[in-house]
Amino acid sequence: MSKFHTIQVSIPRFEQDGLRYVTVKSNALGQRADLSLFLPDVVERNLPLVILLHGIYSSHWGWSYCAGAHRTAARLIAKGEIPPLVLAMPSDGLWGDGSGYFSHHGKDFDRWIVDEVPAAAREAGAPVSDSSPCFIAGLSMGGFGALSLGARFGGKFQAISAHSSVTDLRELDQVVEESLVSELCRGEDVEVLQMILRHRETLPPTRFDCGLDDRLLSANRELHRSLEEEGVEHVYEEFSGGHEWSYWERHLVDTLRFFAEHL
């Protein structure tokens, strides 16, 4: 039985580069929602599922058509650097300039990602199952989503990776029209550090990185220092580059290799 009232899937003969497009009627959002899938050209079933979260202003196509995520995955699979895996690249729910990947305004943006995206991937024909290993990653606001959802729902994910992460949702108020924190009053709801500390006992293996020219570098360094002081095991890296798609295209490789190490 379908998890969704309606689901529409692109017709395979029109699909290119392993990309499949899906629209479902999301129960968590009370509206239609989109995701892009990358399906590797293999016959195996029960493959790992990697959920990639985009940042503000973007949508489900951002990771593929701005960072070539599907091509990076295909290249690494072909070279044997990572095992075959499926990428699920959902929209964030398309609220305002960005949903923040948590529940607000009567919409469960978090449940859409954690529960419904894997189900939509299965129903759309991706070679994954209920028992497939699942990973979560993201960039910018999606980095906040990956770190916070990965911490909150640690039992669902094998590992977490984040790039150029927003570490406090209040950082977004200067660049979005609709505040994401107006309904929230506790620091533990809007700060990655507090979310991780609250769920540290079930935190999956976690890595994050930031560019040396990124405006969020100081915040990422502070998160790293705080996690070290609290004795929370993690991997933190810095690379050349800024808050830009070329940076995320390059360093998705680090995410996929990290996930492969934790299969």
C-alpha positions as CSV (number, residue, x, y, z in Angstrom):
1,M,0.0,0.0,0.0
2,S,1.3,3.4,-0.9
3,K,2.4,5.8,1.8
4,F,1.1,8.7,-0.4
5,H,-2.3,9.7,-1.7
6,T,-0.7,10.4,-5.1
7,I,2.7,9.8,-6.6
8,Q,4.0,10.8,-10.0
9,V,7.3,9.4,-11.4
10,S,9.1,10.4,-14.5
11,I,8.9,8.0,-17.4
12,P,12.2,6.0,-17.7
13,R,12.6,6.5,-21.5
14,F,12.9,10.2,-21.0
15,E,15.3,10.1,-18.0
16,Q,19.0,10.9,-18.4
17,D,22.2,10.5,-16.5
18,G,20.4,8.2,-14.0
19,L,18.2,11.0,-12.7
20,R,14.5,10.3,-11.9
21,Y,12.0,12.9,-10.8
22,V,9.2,12.3,-8.3
23,T,6.2,14.3,-7.0
24,V,4.2,13.0,-4.1
25,K,1.3,14.3,-2.0
26,S,3.1,14.6,1.3
27,N,1.1,13.9,4.5
28,A,3.7,15.6,6.6
29,L,3.4,18.8,4.5
30,G,-0.2,18.6,3.4
31,Q,0.8,19.4,-0.1
32,R,2.7,18.1,-3.1
33,A,6.5,17.8,-2.7
34,D,9.3,17.0,-5.1
35,L,12.5,15.0,-5.1
36,S,15.2,14.1,-7.5
37,L,16.7,10.6,-7.4
38,F,20.0,9.3,-8.8
39,L,19.8,5.6,-9.6
40,P,23.2,3.9,-10.4
41,D,23.4,1.6,-13.4
42,V,23.6,-1.6,-11.4
43,V,21.5,-4.7,-10.9
44,E,21.9,-4.9,-7.1
45,R,19.0,-4.2,-4.7
46,N,18.9,-2.9,-1.2
47,L,21.5,-0.2,-1.9
48,P,22.5,2.5,0.6
49,L,20.4,5.7,0.4
50,V,22.0,9.1,0.7
51,I,19.7,12.0,1.4
52,L,21.2,15.4,0.2
53,L,19.6,18.6,1.6
54,H,19.8,21.9,-0.3
55,G,20.1,25.4,1.1
56,I,17.9,28.5,1.1
57,Y,16.4,29.7,-2.2
58,S,17.0,26.3,-3.8
59,S,15.0,23.2,-4.5
60,H,15.3,19.5,-5.3
61,W,17.3,20.1,-8.5
62,G,20.0,22.1,-6.8
63,W,22.4,19.3,-5.9
64,S,22.2,17.8,-9.4
65,Y,22.0,20.8,-11.7
66,C,24.3,23.2,-9.7
67,A,26.8,20.7,-8.2
68,G,26.5,17.6,-10.5
69,A,26.0,15.3,-7.5
70,H,24.7,12.5,-9.7
71,R,27.9,12.7,-11.9
72,T,30.1,12.7,-8.8
73,A,28.4,9.6,-7.4
74,A,28.5,7.8,-10.8
75,R,32.2,8.6,-11.2
76,L,33.2,7.4,-7.8
77,I,31.1,4.2,-8.2
78,A,32.7,3.5,-11.6
79,K,36.2,3.9,-10.1
80,G,35.3,1.6,-7.2
81,E,35.9,4.3,-4.7
82,I,32.4,4.0,-3.2
83,P,29.9,1.2,-3.5
84,P,26.8,1.7,-5.6
85,L,24.2,3.9,-3.8
86,V,21.1,5.9,-4.4
87,L,21.0,9.7,-4.0
88,A,17.7,11.2,-2.8
89,M,17.6,15.0,-3.3
90,P,14.3,16.4,-1.9
91,S,13.0,19.9,-1.9
92,D,12.9,21.3,1.7
93,G,9.1,21.8,1.4
94,L,9.4,25.1,-0.4
95,W,8.3,27.3,2.5
96,G,9.4,30.9,2.2
97,D,13.0,31.2,1.3
98,G,13.8,28.0,3.2
99,S,12.0,25.7,5.6
100,G,14.9,25.0,8.0
101,Y,13.9,21.3,8.0
102,F,12.0,21.4,11.2
103,S,8.2,21.5,12.0
104,H,6.5,24.9,11.9
105,H,3.4,26.6,10.5
106,G,1.5,23.3,10.7
107,K,4.0,21.5,8.4
108,D,6.3,18.7,9.5
109,F,9.3,19.5,7.3
110,D,11.4,17.2,9.4
111,R,9.1,14.2,9.0
112,W,8.9,14.8,5.2
113,I,12.7,14.3,5.1
114,V,13.2,11.5,7.6
115,D,10.1,9.4,7.0
116,E,8.6,10.2,3.6
117,V,11.6,10.8,1.4
118,P,12.9,7.2,1.9
119,A,9.4,5.9,1.3
120,A,9.0,8.0,-1.9
121,A,12.4,6.7,-3.2
122,R,11.2,3.1,-2.7
123,E,7.8,3.7,-4.3
124,A,9.5,5.4,-7.2
125,G,11.5,2.3,-8.0
126,A,14.8,3.1,-6.4
127,P,16.7,-0.1,-5.5
128,V,16.4,0.5,-1.8
129,S,14.3,-1.1,1.0
130,D,13.3,-0.6,4.6
131,S,16.6,-2.2,5.6
132,S,18.9,-0.1,3.4
133,P,21.5,1.9,5.2
134,C,20.6,5.5,5.2
135,F,22.8,8.6,5.4
136,I,22.1,12.3,5.5
137,A,24.1,15.3,4.3
138,G,23.5,18.9,3.3
139,L,24.9,22.3,2.5
140,S,24.3,25.6,4.2
141,M,20.7,25.5,5.6
142,G,20.8,21.9,4.5
143,G,23.9,21.5,6.6
144,F,21.9,22.6,9.6
145,G,19.2,20.1,8.5
146,A,21.7,17.3,8.2
147,L,23.3,17.9,11.6
148,S,20.1,18.6,13.5
149,L,18.0,15.8,11.9
150,G,20.9,13.4,12.0
151,A,21.3,14.1,15.8
152,R,17.6,13.9,16.5
153,F,16.9,10.8,14.6
154,G,20.3,9.1,15.1
155,G,18.8,5.6,15.0
156,K,17.7,6.1,11.3
157,F,21.1,7.2,10.0
158,Q,24.5,5.5,9.6
159,A,26.4,8.7,9.4
160,I,26.1,12.5,8.9
161,S,28.0,15.0,6.8
162,A,27.5,18.7,6.4
163,H,29.1,21.4,4.2
164,S,29.3,25.2,5.0
165,S,26.6,24.7,7.7
166,V,24.3,27.2,9.2
167,T,24.9,26.3,12.9
168,D,22.2,28.6,14.3
169,L,18.9,29.3,12.5
170,R,19.1,32.9,13.7
171,E,22.0,33.4,11.3
172,L,19.5,33.2,8.4
173,D,17.3,36.1,9.5
174,Q,19.5,38.5,7.7
175,V,19.1,36.8,4.3
176,V,15.5,35.5,4.3
177,E,12.2,37.3,4.2
178,E,10.4,35.0,6.6
179,S,12.0,34.4,10.0
180,L,12.5,30.8,10.8
181,V,12.8,31.3,14.6
182,S,9.7,33.3,15.3
183,E,7.9,30.3,16.6
184,L,10.9,28.9,18.5
185,C,12.1,30.2,21.9
186,R,14.6,27.6,23.1
187,G,18.2,27.7,22.0
188,E,18.3,23.9,21.8
189,D,15.8,24.1,18.9
190,V,17.8,26.6,16.8
191,E,21.4,25.7,17.6
192,V,23.2,22.7,16.2
193,L,25.4,22.4,19.2
194,Q,22.5,22.1,21.7
195,M,20.8,19.6,19.4
196,I,23.9,17.4,19.2
197,L,24.6,17.6,23.0
198,R,21.0,16.7,23.7
199,H,21.3,13.5,21.5
200,R,25.0,12.8,21.9
201,E,24.5,9.2,23.1
202,T,22.9,8.2,19.8
203,L,24.8,10.5,17.5
204,P,26.0,8.7,14.4
205,P,29.5,9.2,13.0
206,T,29.6,12.9,12.0
207,R,31.8,15.1,9.9
208,F,31.5,18.7,8.7
209,D,33.6,21.1,6.7
210,C,33.8,24.8,5.7
211,G,35.6,26.9,3.2
212,L,38.3,29.3,4.3
213,D,36.5,32.2,2.5
214,D,33.1,31.3,3.8
215,R,31.1,33.8,5.9
216,L,30.1,30.9,8.1
217,L,33.7,29.8,8.9
218,S,33.8,31.4,12.4
219,A,30.5,29.7,13.3
220,N,31.8,26.3,12.1
221,R,35.1,26.7,13.9
222,E,33.2,27.5,17.1
223,L,31.0,24.5,16.7
224,H,34.1,22.4,16.2
225,R,35.7,23.9,19.4
226,S,32.6,23.4,21.5
227,L,32.2,19.8,20.4
228,E,35.9,19.1,21.2
229,E,35.4,20.7,24.7
230,E,32.4,18.6,25.3
231,G,34.2,15.4,24.2
232,V,31.9,14.7,21.2
233,E,33.7,12.7,18.6
234,H,33.5,14.2,15.1
235,V,35.6,15.1,12.1
236,Y,36.0,18.7,11.1
237,E,37.9,19.9,8.0
238,E,38.6,23.2,6.3
239,F,39.4,23.7,2.6
240,S,40.0,26.6,0.2
241,G,36.8,28.1,-1.2
242,G,33.7,30.1,-0.2
243,H,30.0,29.6,0.1
244,E,29.5,28.5,-3.4
245,W,28.4,25.6,-5.6
246,S,31.9,24.9,-6.9
247,Y,33.0,24.2,-3.3
248,W,30.1,21.8,-2.6
249,E,30.7,20.1,-5.9
250,R,34.3,19.4,-4.9
251,H,33.6,18.3,-1.4
252,L,30.6,16.1,-2.0
253,V,33.4,13.6,-2.7
254,D,34.5,13.8,0.9
255,T,30.9,13.1,2.1
256,L,30.4,10.1,-0.1
257,R,33.8,8.6,0.9
258,F,33.0,9.2,4.5
259,F,29.7,7.4,4.1
260,A,31.4,4.5,2.3
261,E,33.7,4.1,5.3
262,H,30.7,3.7,7.6
263,L,28.8,1.1,5.7
